[in-house]
Amino acid sequence: MNERTTGVQGDGSAGRARFRPWPLVLLAAFALALYLLGLTDYLSFEALRRERALLLAWVERYPVLSACSFVLLYTVTTALSLPGAAVLTLAGGFLFGVVAGAIYATIGATAGAVLVFLIARSALGEPLRARAGPWLTRMREGFNRNCLSYLLVLRLVPIFPFWLVNLVPAMLGMRLSTYTLGTVLGIIPGCIVYTSVGAGLGAVFDAGGEPDLALVLQPSILLPLLGLALLSLAPVLYRHLRRRGAAP
């Protein structure tokens, strides 16, 4: 099975693999600076409630600039693994509507995830693969055979930390194109759910309440997501059954 069909890059030369920590160091330093400056406090529901009138006026007056700013903020938040992605997705629905909000959130989340993927692959991927032990080697071989299906499962099931799902494919050698496709397809359902809730935040604000940020764990939402995850495993099951049928 070649590199193109598996969606996974080859190992290359282990001797050329070098540990390059500076991208991760810069990323961590930037995230720490934002935290110490208190800028992460603005990624909260209270900040959205407090500034909602100003934000709505800004979106109405500068729709294109507002959309670009939202995507950029979402990209930075995802790349730095800052808390607040759920609030940002709600804000996308509140400010732009369900469809546009889901599109902008998907673009921002994907761009941020791709940045993390590229940084992790540059800083950690090759050195780890060059020094991989038996456990990581077996894990990589199994992952490589159905990498897109497995990534979709990791993205769809809301129990896996988003930052961890960004790192693992890079360390296992997934191709960027496969990673990007799996990320887009895997986060669209969650973005639609949260922007749909965000579109109704006006009534929540008027009532003085707060949205349930754990709503994806409710059975009415979690079960369809799990169903999509199982559907993503259909190619894996098909290949397994075909191999068993071909066995003497």
matplotlib code that plots the C-alpha trace (Angstrom):
import matplotlib.pyplot as plt

x = [0.0, 1.6, 1.7, -1.0, -3.6, -3.0, -2.9, 0.2, 3.7, 6.7, 9.2, 12.2, 15.6, 15.7, 19.2, 18.0, 15.3, 16.1, 14.2, 13.3, 11.6, 11.4, 8.0, 6.4, 8.3, 7.0, 3.5, 3.6, 5.1, 2.4, -0.3, 1.2, 1.5, -2.2, -3.1, -1.0, -2.3, -5.9, -6.9, -8.3, -11.0, -12.7, -13.3, -16.2, -19.9, -20.0, -17.8, -20.2, -23.2, -21.5, -20.3, -23.2, -24.6, -21.3, -20.4, -23.8, -23.4, -19.8, -21.0, -23.8, -21.5, -18.4, -19.7, -16.6, -14.1, -16.1, -16.2, -12.4, -11.7, -13.8, -12.1, -8.7, -9.6, -10.9, -7.7, -5.5, -7.7, -7.5, -3.8, -2.9, -5.4, -7.0, -10.3, -13.2, -13.7, -17.3, -18.1, -16.7, -18.8, -21.9, -20.9, -20.6, -24.2, -25.3, -23.5, -23.7, -26.5, -26.4, -25.1, -22.5, -21.5, -20.9, -18.9, -16.7, -16.2, -15.3, -12.7, -11.2, -11.0, -9.6, -6.9, -5.9, -5.8, -3.6, -1.2, -0.9, -0.4, 2.4, 4.2, 3.9, 5.1, 8.0, 9.0, 8.0, 6.8, 10.1, 12.1, 9.3, 8.9, 12.7, 12.8, 9.5, 9.2, 7.2, 4.0, 4.0, 5.1, 2.1, -0.2, 1.0, 0.6, -2.9, -3.8, -2.2, -4.5, -7.7, -6.4, -9.3, -11.9, -10.1, -9.6, -13.3, -14.2, -11.8, -13.3, -16.9, -16.9, -16.8, -14.8, -11.4, -9.6, -9.3, -5.7, -4.8, -6.5, -4.5, -1.2, -1.6, -2.0, 1.1, 3.1, 1.7, 2.7, -0.7, -0.6, -1.7, -4.5, -6.0, -5.8, -7.4, -10.3, -10.9, -10.8, -13.3, -15.8, -15.4, -16.0, -18.9, -21.7, -20.5, -20.2, -23.7, -25.0, -23.3, -24.1, -27.8, -27.8, -25.9, -28.5, -31.0, -28.7, -30.8, -33.6, -31.1, -29.6, -33.0, -33.9, -30.5, -29.6, -26.6, -26.4, -25.4, -21.9, -22.1, -25.1, -23.2, -23.3, -27.1, -28.5, -30.4, -27.2, -24.6, -26.3, -26.4, -22.8, -21.9, -24.0, -21.9, -18.7, -19.8, -20.7, -17.1, -15.9, -17.8, -14.8, -12.7, -15.3, -15.6, -11.8, -11.7, -14.5, -13.0, -9.7, -11.4, -13.3, -10.1, -8.3, -7.9]
y = [0.0, 3.2, 6.7, 8.1, 5.4, 5.4, 9.2, 8.8, 10.0, 7.7, 7.6, 9.1, 8.7, 8.3, 9.7, 13.1, 13.5, 16.3, 17.7, 21.3, 22.7, 26.4, 26.3, 24.7, 27.1, 30.1, 28.8, 28.2, 31.6, 33.3, 31.5, 32.3, 36.0, 36.1, 34.5, 36.8, 39.9, 38.7, 38.6, 35.1, 36.6, 38.0, 34.4, 34.0, 34.0, 37.0, 39.0, 38.2, 39.2, 42.5, 43.5, 42.0, 45.4, 46.7, 43.5, 43.3, 47.0, 46.2, 43.2, 45.2, 48.1, 46.0, 42.6, 41.5, 42.8, 41.3, 37.9, 38.0, 39.1, 36.3, 33.6, 35.0, 35.0, 31.4, 30.3, 31.8, 30.4, 26.9, 27.1, 28.1, 25.6, 28.4, 27.9, 29.5, 27.7, 26.7, 30.3, 31.5, 29.1, 30.3, 33.8, 32.9, 31.8, 34.9, 37.4, 35.9, 33.3, 29.5, 29.0, 31.8, 31.2, 27.5, 28.2, 30.8, 28.6, 25.6, 27.7, 29.1, 25.8, 24.0, 26.7, 26.6, 22.8, 22.8, 25.2, 22.9, 19.9, 21.6, 22.8, 19.4, 17.6, 19.9, 19.9, 16.4, 14.2, 13.0, 12.7, 10.6, 8.4, 7.9, 6.8, 4.9, 1.9, -1.3, 0.2, 3.4, 1.5, -0.9, 1.9, 3.8, 0.8, 0.3, 4.0, 4.2, 1.6, 3.6, 7.0, 9.1, 7.0, 7.0, 10.8, 11.3, 9.2, 11.2, 14.5, 13.4, 11.9, 14.8, 13.1, 13.5, 16.8, 18.9, 19.7, 16.0, 15.1, 17.9, 16.4, 12.6, 12.5, 14.7, 12.3, 9.3, 10.7, 11.5, 13.6, 17.2, 16.8, 13.8, 15.6, 18.8, 16.8, 14.7, 17.8, 19.8, 16.9, 16.0, 19.4, 20.5, 18.7, 20.2, 23.7, 23.5, 22.4, 25.2, 27.9, 26.8, 27.4, 30.6, 32.0, 31.9, 33.7, 36.8, 35.2, 33.7, 37.2, 38.7, 36.0, 36.5, 32.8, 31.0, 28.4, 24.8, 24.4, 20.6, 20.3, 18.0, 15.4, 15.4, 12.1, 13.9, 15.3, 12.8, 9.8, 11.2, 12.1, 8.6, 7.3, 9.4, 8.1, 4.5, 5.3, 6.6, 3.1, 1.4, 1.4, -0.2, -2.9, -3.5, -4.0, -6.3, -8.5, -8.5, -9.7, -12.4, -13.5, -13.7, -15.7, -19.4]
z = [0.0, -1.1, 0.5, -1.8, -0.9, 2.8, 3.3, 5.4, 4.7, 4.6, 7.4, 5.6, 7.0, 10.8, 10.8, 9.5, 12.1, 14.5, 17.4, 16.7, 19.8, 18.9, 17.2, 20.2, 22.5, 20.6, 20.6, 24.4, 25.1, 23.0, 24.8, 28.2, 27.3, 26.3, 29.6, 31.7, 30.0, 30.8, 27.1, 27.5, 29.8, 26.7, 25.5, 27.9, 27.9, 30.3, 27.9, 25.0, 27.1, 28.2, 24.7, 22.6, 21.5, 20.4, 18.6, 16.7, 15.7, 14.5, 12.4, 10.9, 9.9, 8.8, 7.8, 5.8, 8.4, 11.2, 9.5, 8.8, 12.4, 13.8, 11.7, 12.7, 16.4, 16.1, 14.3, 17.1, 19.8, 18.3, 17.5, 21.0, 22.6, 24.6, 26.4, 24.7, 21.4, 22.5, 23.4, 20.1, 18.2, 20.1, 19.3, 15.6, 15.6, 17.6, 15.4, 11.9, 12.0, 11.9, 8.3, 8.2, 11.8, 11.2, 8.1, 9.8, 12.8, 10.6, 8.7, 11.8, 13.7, 10.7, 10.1, 13.7, 13.8, 10.6, 12.2, 15.2, 13.0, 11.0, 14.1, 15.8, 12.7, 12.4, 16.1, 17.2, 14.3, 12.7, 15.9, 17.6, 14.5, 14.3, 17.9, 17.9, 20.0, 19.2, 20.7, 18.7, 15.6, 15.8, 16.6, 13.5, 11.2, 12.4, 12.1, 8.6, 7.1, 7.7, 8.8, 7.5, 9.2, 12.5, 12.4, 11.7, 14.7, 16.9, 15.6, 15.9, 19.4, 21.8, 24.5, 22.9, 23.6, 20.4, 21.0, 21.4, 18.2, 16.5, 17.7, 17.3, 13.5, 13.1, 15.2, 13.3, 9.9, 8.4, 5.2, 5.5, 2.8, 4.6, 8.0, 6.6, 5.0, 8.1, 10.3, 8.2, 7.9, 11.6, 13.1, 10.9, 12.9, 16.2, 14.7, 13.4, 16.9, 18.7, 16.2, 16.2, 20.0, 19.6, 17.1, 20.0, 22.6, 22.4, 24.3, 26.8, 27.4, 27.9, 30.5, 32.3, 31.8, 30.3, 27.6, 28.4, 27.0, 27.7, 25.3, 22.9, 25.7, 25.7, 24.3, 21.5, 20.2, 21.3, 19.8, 16.3, 16.6, 17.7, 14.8, 12.4, 14.1, 13.6, 10.0, 9.6, 10.6, 7.8, 5.5, 8.3, 8.8, 5.1, 4.6, 7.6, 6.3, 2.9, 4.3, 6.3, 3.2, 1.1, 3.8, 3.0]

ax = plt.figure().add_subplot(projection="3d")
ax.plot(x, y, z, "-o")
ax.set_aspect("equal")
plt.show()
